Amino acid sequence: MDDRATLASRLRELRDDAGLSTTRLAAELGWSQSKVSKIENRRTKPSVDDVRAWANATGAPADVAAELMDIAESVQVASIIWDRNLSGGRAAHQRTIGRTLAESVRTQVFQHAAVPGLLQTAEYARSILALADVFGVGDTARAAAARIERQAALYEKGRRFDFLITEAALRFRPVPHDALAAQYDKILSVATLPRVNIAVLPLGATPSAVQAHPFVIYTLPDSTHLATIETYTRELTLTDPEEIKVYSRVYDSLVADSLTGEPARQLVNALRAEAVSLID
């Protein structure tokens, strides 16, 4: 049994031993009953503070509470190591991301290296995924197709998408100039959707935060959040509320430094014109 399953089972045992229903425990904690149920069924990872409150409400001994809080801390960061967890290929991982999108009501994307996957054309996606295949998985075409398929979420009602892209990411050229011009067209087209906002951080902007790495923040229907970070070798999923607050502050700070609306569109159009002028 992994740490997350162990934690859920032990918390359920504490509730049962205390003779509390999920509804009664939720009332004691000031939570919704669904939050208690989701924690016990491993649909939500509890924070350290959640576990502390649960332990107090169920009368857990101090040593048990401390042990469970340690476990909670260890499961706050889920880590997928690419070469050990891609038995289904990168296409399967793209579909996993699609399921996370399907569960979220808002998606905030920061990308400083390349155009975000939700905005990529098929040719751009194939090129990026080929360059990113550091373990030689080799399913680039299928992964690209799955990435393009999940872009359908952009057109679904009830969802909001905010993209923060650096000018450097937009200038990155993994495809020929004509394909890059088509990529800019795709961005400009998606920017017209009513529930999509695109901000561009110009190269000359004075930074208010270090652009350490790309990340995505998902807001779920119950107002909880998770954030994902991809490195060359693994994907990290953060669920600790305090960590996610940091990422939200960084996101908001960088958006404040950026161009939005018509100025952002003008910059993308200028990059498109530059790419067109360089087509052989």
C-alpha contacts under 8 A as a table, 3 or more apart, distances in Angstrom:
res1	aa1	res2	aa2	distance
1	M	5	A	6.00
1	M	6	T	6.15
2	D	5	A	5.40
2	D	6	T	6.09
3	D	6	T	4.96
3	D	7	L	6.01
3	D	71	I	6.44
3	D	74	S	7.75
3	D	75	V	6.61
4	R	7	L	5.15
4	R	8	A	6.29
4	R	42	R	7.12
4	R	45	K	7.58
4	R	71	I	7.86
4	R	72	A	7.74
4	R	75	V	6.13
5	A	8	A	5.21
5	A	9	S	6.13
5	A	42	R	6.89
6	T	9	S	5.17
6	T	10	R	6.07
7	L	10	R	5.19
7	L	11	L	6.11
7	L	68	L	6.67
7	L	71	I	6.71
7	L	72	A	7.02
8	A	11	L	5.25
8	A	12	R	6.20
8	A	39	I	6.30
8	A	40	E	4.78
8	A	41	N	6.81
8	A	42	R	6.29
9	S	12	R	5.16
9	S	13	E	6.24
9	S	40	E	6.78
10	R	13	E	4.99
10	R	14	L	6.27
10	R	68	L	7.99
11	L	14	L	5.06
11	L	15	R	6.37
11	L	40	E	6.96
11	L	54	W	7.57
11	L	55	A	7.89
12	R	15	R	5.14
12	R	16	D	6.17
12	R	40	E	6.00
13	E	16	D	5.04
13	E	17	D	5.95
14	L	17	D	5.15
14	L	18	A	6.16
14	L	55	A	7.43
14	L	58	T	6.08
14	L	60	A	6.92
15	R	18	A	5.12
15	R	19	G	6.37
15	R	20	L	5.51
15	R	21	S	7.25
15	R	22	T	7.78
15	R	25	L	7.45
15	R	58	T	5.94
16	D	19	G	5.07
16	D	20	L	6.04
16	D	21	S	7.47
17	D	20	L	7.76
17	D	58	T	7.93
18	A	58	T	5.43
18	A	59	G	7.21
20	L	23	T	7.90
20	L	24	R	5.78
20	L	25	L	5.87
20	L	58	T	7.95
21	S	24	R	5.11
21	S	25	L	6.13
22	T	25	L	5.20
22	T	26	A	6.03
22	T	33	Q	6.05
22	T	36	V	6.16
22	T	37	S	6.73
23	T	26	A	5.13
23	T	27	A	6.27
23	T	32	S	7.90
23	T	33	Q	5.18
24	R	27	A	5.08
24	R	28	E	6.24
25	L	28	E	4.97
25	L	29	L	6.22
25	L	33	Q	7.94
25	L	36	V	7.68
25	L	57	A	7.34
26	A	29	L	5.13
26	A	30	G	5.83
26	A	31	W	4.77
26	A	32	S	5.65
26	A	33	Q	5.19
26	A	35	K	7.77
26	A	36	V	6.30
27	A	30	G	5.01
27	A	31	W	6.25
27	A	32	S	7.44
27	A	33	Q	7.78
28	E	31	W	7.83
28	E	57	A	6.78
29	L	53	A	7.02
29	L	54	W	7.39
29	L	57	A	7.15
31	W	35	K	6.62
31	W	36	V	7.50
32	S	35	K	5.40
32	S	36	V	6.99
33	Q	36	V	5.31
33	Q	37	S	6.30
34	S	37	S	4.95
34	S	38	K	5.93
35	K	38	K	5.08
35	K	39	I	6.20
35	K	44	T	7.52
36	V	39	I	5.28
36	V	40	E	6.34
37	S	40	E	5.20
37	S	41	N	6.09
38	K	41	N	5.04
38	K	42	R	5.90
38	K	43	R	4.73
38	K	44	T	5.27
39	I	42	R	5.09
39	I	43	R	5.97
39	I	44	T	4.90
39	I	45	K	6.09
39	I	46	P	6.30
40	E	43	R	7.71
41	N	44	T	7.74
42	R	45	K	6.51
45	K	72	A	7.93
45	K	75	V	7.53
45	K	76	Q	7.00
45	K	239	T	6.95
46	P	49	D	7.89
46	P	50	D	5.55
46	P	51	V	6.42
46	P	72	A	6.77
46	P	76	Q	7.94
47	S	50	D	4.98
47	S	51	V	6.40
47	S	72	A	6.35
47	S	73	E	7.27
47	S	76	Q	7.01
47	S	239	T	7.55
47	S	240	D	5.68
47	S	241	P	7.17
48	V	51	V	5.18
48	V	52	R	6.20
48	V	69	M	5.36
48	V	70	D	7.83
48	V	72	A	5.52
48	V	73	E	5.97
48	V	240	D	8.00
49	D	52	R	4.98
49	D	53	A	6.16
50	D	53	A	5.21
50	D	54	W	6.11
51	V	54	W	4.95
51	V	55	A	6.02
51	V	65	A	7.62
51	V	68	L	6.97
51	V	69	M	5.99
51	V	72	A	7.13
52	R	55	A	5.19
52	R	56	N	6.24
52	R	65	A	6.53
52	R	69	M	6.58
53	A	56	N	5.13
53	A	57	A	6.11
54	W	57	A	5.16
54	W	58	T	6.20
55	A	58	T	5.28
55	A	59	G	6.04
55	A	60	A	5.01
55	A	61	P	7.94
55	A	65	A	5.62
56	N	59	G	5.17
56	N	60	A	6.22
56	N	65	A	7.95
57	A	60	A	7.89
60	A	64	V	6.29
60	A	65	A	6.07
61	P	64	V	5.34
61	P	65	A	6.22
62	A	65	A	5.08
62	A	66	A	6.12
63	D	66	A	5.12
63	D	67	E	6.21
64	V	67	E	5.09
64	V	68	L	6.19
65	A	68	L	5.22
65	A	69	M	6.13
66	A	69	M	5.14
66	A	70	D	6.27
67	E	70	D	5.16
67	E	71	I	6.43
68	L	71	I	5.01
68	L	72	A	6.13
69	M	72	A	4.90
69	M	73	E	6.18
70	D	73	E	5.16
70	D	74	S	6.41
71	I	74	S	5.11
71	I	75	V	6.41
72	A	75	V	5.30
72	A	76	Q	6.30
73	E	76	Q	5.36
73	E	77	V	7.90
74	S	77	V	6.64
75	V	78	A	6.10
76	Q	237	T	7.91
76	Q	238	L	5.98
76	Q	239	T	5.50
76	Q	240	D	5.66
77	V	236	L	6.39
77	V	237	T	5.55
77	V	238	L	4.89
77	V	239	T	6.79
77	V	240	D	7.83
78	A	236	L	5.61
78	A	237	T	4.97
78	A	238	L	6.70
79	S	234	R	6.58
79	S	235	E	5.68
79	S	236	L	4.60
79	S	237	T	6.42
80	I	84	R	7.85
80	I	85	N	6.36
80	I	234	R	5.26
80	I	235	E	5.07
80	I	236	L	6.48
81	I	84	R	5.57
81	I	85	N	5.93
81	I	233	T	5.95
81	I	234	R	4.22
81	I	235	E	6.61
82	W	85	N	5.29
82	W	86	L	5.75
82	W	135	F	7.79
82	W	233	T	5.62
82	W	234	R	5.16
82	W	235	E	7.44
83	D	86	L	6.04
83	D	135	F	6.27
83	D	233	T	7.47
84	R	87	S	7.30
85	N	88	G	7.92
86	L	89	G	4.83
86	L	90	R	6.24
86	L	92	A	7.82
86	L	93	H	7.33
88	G	91	A	7.33
88	G	92	A	5.43
88	G	93	H	7.60
89	G	92	A	5.57
89	G	93	H	6.89
89	G	137	V	6.77
89	G	139	D	6.53
89	G	143	A	7.71
90	R	93	H	4.93
90	R	94	Q	6.23
90	R	137	V	7.54
90	R	139	D	6.64
90	R	140	T	7.64
90	R	142	R	7.87
90	R	143	A	5.33
91	A	94	Q	5.03
91	A	95	R	6.42
91	A	139	D	7.22
91	A	142	R	5.57
91	A	143	A	3.80
91	A	144	A	7.33
91	A	145	A	7.73
91	A	146	A	5.61
91	A	147	R	7.60
92	A	95	R	5.10
92	A	96	T	6.33
92	A	143	A	7.57
92	A	146	A	7.93
93	H	96	T	4.87
93	H	97	I	6.34
94	Q	97	I	5.11
94	Q	98	G	6.29
94	Q	143	A	6.55
94	Q	146	A	5.81
94	Q	147	R	5.69
94	Q	150	R	7.77
95	R	98	G	4.75
95	R	99	R	6.36
95	R	146	A	6.39
95	R	147	R	7.64
95	R	150	R	7.29
96	T	99	R	5.13
96	T	100	T	6.55
97	I	100	T	5.10
97	I	101	L	6.28
98	G	101	L	4.97
98	G	102	A	6.16
98	G	150	R	5.39
99	R	102	A	4.92
99	R	103	E	6.41
100	T	103	E	5.21
100	T	104	S	6.40
101	L	104	S	5.20
101	L	105	V	7.92
101	L	107	T	7.51
101	L	153	A	7.16
101	L	218	Y	7.71
102	A	153	A	7.17
103	E	220	L	6.33
103	E	221	P	7.45
104	S	107	T	6.96
104	S	159	R	7.26
104	S	218	Y	6.00
104	S	219	T	5.47
104	S	220	L	4.42
104	S	221	P	6.36
105	V	158	G	6.43
105	V	159	R	4.59
105	V	160	R	6.18
105	V	218	Y	7.60
105	V	219	T	5.81
105	V	220	L	5.69
105	V	221	P	6.03
106	R	159	R	5.64
106	R	160	R	4.59
106	R	161	F	5.78
106	R	162	D	7.80
106	R	218	Y	5.88
106	R	219	T	5.06
106	R	220	L	7.24
107	T	159	R	7.95
107	T	160	R	6.31
107	T	161	F	4.90
107	T	162	D	6.22
107	T	216	V	6.94
107	T	217	I	5.84
107	T	218	Y	4.75
107	T	219	T	6.46
108	Q	161	F	6.02
108	Q	162	D	4.71
108	Q	163	F	5.94
108	Q	164	L	7.72
108	Q	216	V	5.56
108	Q	217	I	5.06
108	Q	218	Y	6.51
109	V	116	P	7.43
109	V	161	F	7.86
109	V	162	D	6.22
109	V	163	F	4.84
109	V	164	L	5.99
109	V	214	P	7.74
109	V	215	F	6.16
109	V	216	V	4.51
109	V	217	I	6.58
110	F	116	P	7.99
110	F	163	F	6.20
110	F	164	L	4.76
110	F	165	I	5.98
110	F	214	P	5.30
110	F	215	F	5.40
110	F	216	V	6.24
110	F	251	Y	7.21
111	Q	114	A	6.41
111	Q	115	V	6.91
111	Q	116	P	6.20
111	Q	163	F	7.98
111	Q	164	L	6.41
111	Q	165	I	5.08
111	Q	166	T	6.70
111	Q	169	A	6.98
111	Q	213	H	7.56
111	Q	214	P	4.64
111	Q	215	F	6.84
112	H	165	I	5.91
112	H	166	T	5.06
112	H	167	E	7.88
112	H	168	A	6.64
112	H	169	A	5.00
112	H	211	Q	7.21
112	H	213	H	7.10
112	H	214	P	6.08
113	A	166	T	7.80
113	A	168	A	7.02
113	A	169	A	4.54
113	A	172	F	7.27
113	A	214	P	7.44
114	A	168	A	7.92
114	A	169	A	4.24
114	A	170	L	6.26
114	A	172	F	6.17
115	V	119	L	6.60
115	V	120	Q	6.33
115	V	165	I	7.18
115	V	169	A	6.04
115	V	170	L	6.06
116	P	119	L	5.53
116	P	120	Q	6.43
116	P	163	F	7.97
116	P	165	I	7.81
117	G	120	Q	5.17
117	G	125	A	6.96
117	G	147	R	6.76
117	G	148	I	7.98
118	L	147	R	7.31
118	L	148	I	7.28
118	L	150	R	7.44
118	L	151	Q	5.33
118	L	154	L	7.94
119	L	151	Q	7.51
119	L	186	K	6.82
119	L	187	I	6.02
119	L	190	V	7.38
120	Q	124	Y	5.89
120	Q	125	A	5.65
120	Q	148	I	7.50
120	Q	183	Q	6.59
120	Q	186	K	7.30
120	Q	187	I	7.87
121	T	124	Y	5.22
121	T	125	A	6.01
121	T	148	I	7.45
121	T	182	A	7.63
121	T	183	Q	5.81
121	T	186	K	6.78
122	A	125	A	5.06
122	A	126	R	6.18
122	A	144	A	6.52
122	A	145	A	7.27
122	A	148	I	6.54
123	E	126	R	5.23
123	E	127	S	6.33
123	E	175	V	7.58
123	E	179	A	7.19
124	Y	127	S	5.18
124	Y	128	I	6.15
124	Y	174	P	7.01
124	Y	175	V	6.30
124	Y	179	A	7.36
124	Y	180	L	7.70
124	Y	183	Q	7.14
125	A	128	I	5.18
125	A	129	L	5.99
125	A	144	A	5.50
125	A	147	R	7.57
125	A	148	I	7.93
126	R	129	L	5.27
126	R	130	A	6.07
126	R	140	T	6.06
126	R	141	A	6.29
126	R	143	A	7.95
126	R	144	A	5.34
127	S	130	A	5.16
127	S	131	L	6.26
127	S	174	P	6.16
127	S	175	V	6.76
128	I	131	L	5.14
128	I	132	A	6.11
128	I	174	P	6.69
129	L	132	A	4.97
129	L	133	D	6.14
129	L	140	T	5.92
129	L	143	A	7.54
129	L	144	A	7.04
130	A	133	D	5.30
130	A	138	G	7.75
130	A	140	T	5.86
131	L	134	V	7.47
132	A	232	Y	7.45
133	D	136	G	5.34
133	D	137	V	6.36
133	D	138	G	7.05
134	V	137	V	7.95
134	V	232	Y	7.17
134	V	233	T	7.94
139	D	142	R	5.59
139	D	143	A	6.06
140	T	143	A	5.09
140	T	144	A	5.96
141	A	144	A	5.17
141	A	145	A	6.21
142	R	145	A	5.07
142	R	146	A	6.22
143	A	146	A	5.11
143	A	147	R	6.14
144	A	147	R	4.97
144	A	148	I	6.21
145	A	148	I	5.20
145	A	149	E	6.13
146	A	149	E	4.95
146	A	150	R	6.40
147	R	150	R	5.45
147	R	151	Q	6.88
148	I	151	Q	5.35
148	I	152	A	7.82
149	E	152	A	6.07
150	R	153	A	6.06
151	Q	154	L	5.69
151	Q	155	Y	7.96
152	A	155	Y	5.70
152	A	156	E	7.06
153	A	156	E	5.21
153	A	159	R	7.79
154	L	159	R	7.55
154	L	160	R	7.96
154	L	161	F	7.29
154	L	195	R	7.89
154	L	196	V	7.58
155	Y	193	L	7.73
156	E	159	R	6.42
159	R	195	R	6.88
160	R	195	R	4.96
160	R	196	V	6.11
161	F	195	R	6.26
161	F	196	V	4.82
161	F	197	N	6.32
162	D	196	V	5.90
162	D	197	N	4.76
162	D	198	I	5.98
162	D	199	A	7.85
163	F	196	V	7.78
163	F	197	N	6.13
163	F	198	I	4.73
163	F	199	A	6.08
164	L	198	I	6.04
164	L	199	A	4.79
164	L	200	V	5.88
164	L	201	L	7.25
164	L	251	Y	7.95
164	L	254	L	7.93
164	L	255	V	6.68
165	I	169	A	6.51
165	I	170	L	7.25
165	I	198	I	7.60
165	I	199	A	6.28
165	I	200	V	4.97
165	I	201	L	6.17
166	T	169	A	5.21
166	T	170	L	6.59
166	T	200	V	5.41
166	T	201	L	4.44
166	T	202	P	6.25
166	T	203	L	7.33
167	E	170	L	4.99
167	E	171	R	6.14
167	E	200	V	6.22
167	E	201	L	5.73
167	E	202	P	5.09
167	E	203	L	5.79
168	A	171	R	5.02
168	A	172	F	6.26
168	A	202	P	7.83
168	A	203	L	6.62
169	A	172	F	5.22
170	L	173	R	7.95
171	R	271	L	7.57
173	R	176	P	7.14
173	R	177	H	7.70
173	R	180	L	6.95
175	V	179	A	5.89
175	V	180	L	6.08
176	P	179	A	5.38
176	P	180	L	6.18
176	P	279	I	7.99
177	H	180	L	4.88
177	H	181	A	6.16
177	H	275	A	5.20
177	H	276	V	6.64
177	H	278	L	6.45
177	H	279	I	5.48
178	D	181	A	5.11
178	D	182	A	6.41
178	D	275	A	6.89
178	D	276	V	6.44
178	D	279	I	5.92
179	A	182	A	4.97
179	A	183	Q	6.20
180	L	183	Q	4.85
180	L	184	Y	6.35
180	L	272	R	7.55
180	L	275	A	6.65
181	A	184	Y	5.14
181	A	185	D	6.34
181	A	272	R	5.04
181	A	273	A	7.67
181	A	275	A	5.67
181	A	276	V	6.19
182	A	185	D	4.92
182	A	186	K	6.31
183	Q	186	K	5.05
183	Q	187	I	6.46
184	Y	187	I	5.10
184	Y	188	L	6.24
184	Y	268	V	6.49
184	Y	269	N	7.40
184	Y	271	L	7.65
184	Y	272	R	5.82
185	D	188	L	5.12
185	D	189	S	6.10
185	D	272	R	7.59
186	K	189	S	5.10
186	K	190	V	6.21
187	I	190	V	5.26
187	I	191	A	6.09
188	L	191	A	5.10
188	L	192	T	6.88
188	L	265	R	6.74
188	L	268	V	7.39
188	L	269	N	7.97
189	S	192	T	5.61
189	S	193	L	7.58
190	V	193	L	5.56
190	V	196	V	7.17
191	A	196	V	5.97
191	A	197	N	6.36
191	A	198	I	6.29
192	T	196	V	7.36
193	L	196	V	5.49
197	N	260	T	7.87
197	N	261	G	7.86
198	I	260	T	6.39
198	I	261	G	7.37
198	I	264	A	7.44
199	A	255	V	6.53
199	A	258	S	5.91
199	A	259	L	5.51
199	A	260	T	4.61
199	A	261	G	7.43
199	A	264	A	6.22
200	V	255	V	7.97
200	V	258	S	5.31
200	V	259	L	5.16
200	V	260	T	6.56
200	V	264	A	5.74
201	L	205	A	6.82
201	L	254	L	7.39
201	L	255	V	7.44
201	L	257	D	6.51
201	L	258	S	4.26
201	L	259	L	6.20
202	P	205	A	5.39
202	P	258	S	6.56
202	P	259	L	7.29
205	A	257	D	6.52
205	A	258	S	7.47
206	T	257	D	7.25
207	P	210	V	7.02
207	P	254	L	7.30
207	P	257	D	6.81
208	S	253	S	6.32
208	S	254	L	6.55
208	S	257	D	7.16
209	A	250	V	6.47
209	A	253	S	6.95
209	A	254	L	6.72
211	Q	214	P	7.81
213	H	229	I	7.66
214	P	229	I	6.49
214	P	230	E	7.28
215	F	227	A	6.83
215	F	228	T	5.68
215	F	229	I	4.80
215	F	230	E	7.23
216	V	227	A	5.41
216	V	228	T	5.30
216	V	229	I	6.80
217	I	225	H	6.90
217	I	226	L	5.85
217	I	227	A	4.33
217	I	228	T	6.68
217	I	244	I	7.80
217	I	247	Y	7.87
217	I	248	S	7.72
218	Y	225	H	5.52
218	Y	226	L	5.38
218	Y	227	A	6.11
219	T	223	S	6.03
219	T	224	T	5.99
219	T	225	H	4.63
219	T	226	L	6.88
220	L	223	S	5.34
220	L	224	T	5.46
220	L	225	H	5.95
221	P	224	T	7.35
225	H	239	T	6.51
225	H	241	P	7.34
225	H	244	I	7.23
226	L	237	T	6.79
226	L	238	L	5.55
226	L	239	T	4.69
226	L	240	D	7.78
226	L	244	I	6.95
227	A	237	T	5.65
227	A	238	L	5.04
227	A	239	T	6.61
227	A	244	I	6.65
228	T	235	E	6.86
228	T	236	L	5.54
228	T	237	T	4.51
228	T	238	L	6.25
229	I	235	E	5.67
229	I	236	L	5.14
229	I	237	T	6.59
230	E	233	T	7.92
230	E	234	R	6.10
230	E	235	E	4.45
230	E	236	L	6.39
231	T	234	R	5.39
231	T	235	E	6.18
238	L	243	E	7.34
238	L	244	I	7.15
239	T	243	E	7.57
239	T	244	I	6.92
240	D	243	E	5.42
240	D	244	I	6.30
241	P	244	I	5.09
241	P	245	K	6.13
242	E	245	K	5.09
242	E	246	V	6.62
243	E	246	V	5.23
243	E	247	Y	6.64
244	I	247	Y	5.01
244	I	248	S	6.11
245	K	248	S	4.98
245	K	249	R	6.14
246	V	249	R	5.14
246	V	250	V	6.26
247	Y	250	V	5.07
247	Y	251	Y	6.06
248	S	251	Y	5.00
248	S	252	D	6.13
249	R	252	D	5.19
249	R	253	S	6.02
250	V	253	S	5.05
250	V	254	L	6.18
251	Y	254	L	5.30
251	Y	255	V	6.17
252	D	255	V	5.07
252	D	256	A	6.25
253	S	256	A	5.20
253	S	257	D	6.71
254	L	257	D	5.06
254	L	258	S	6.44
255	V	258	S	5.00
255	V	259	L	7.77
259	L	263	P	5.72
259	L	264	A	4.88
260	T	263	P	5.91
260	T	264	A	4.76
260	T	265	R	7.66
261	G	264	A	5.49
261	G	265	R	6.44
262	E	265	R	4.99
262	E	266	Q	6.10
263	P	266	Q	5.02
263	P	267	L	6.35
264	A	267	L	5.20
264	A	268	V	6.40
265	R	268	V	5.13
265	R	269	N	6.05
266	Q	269	N	4.98
266	Q	270	A	6.10
267	L	270	A	5.02
267	L	271	L	6.31
268	V	271	L	5.08
268	V	272	R	6.16
269	N	272	R	4.92
269	N	273	A	6.17
270	A	273	A	5.08
270	A	274	E	6.22
271	L	274	E	5.02
271	L	275	A	6.21
272	R	275	A	5.08
272	R	276	V	6.19
273	A	276	V	5.09
273	A	277	S	6.18
274	E	277	S	5.17
274	E	278	L	6.58
275	A	278	L	5.28
275	A	279	I	6.64
276	V	279	I	5.36
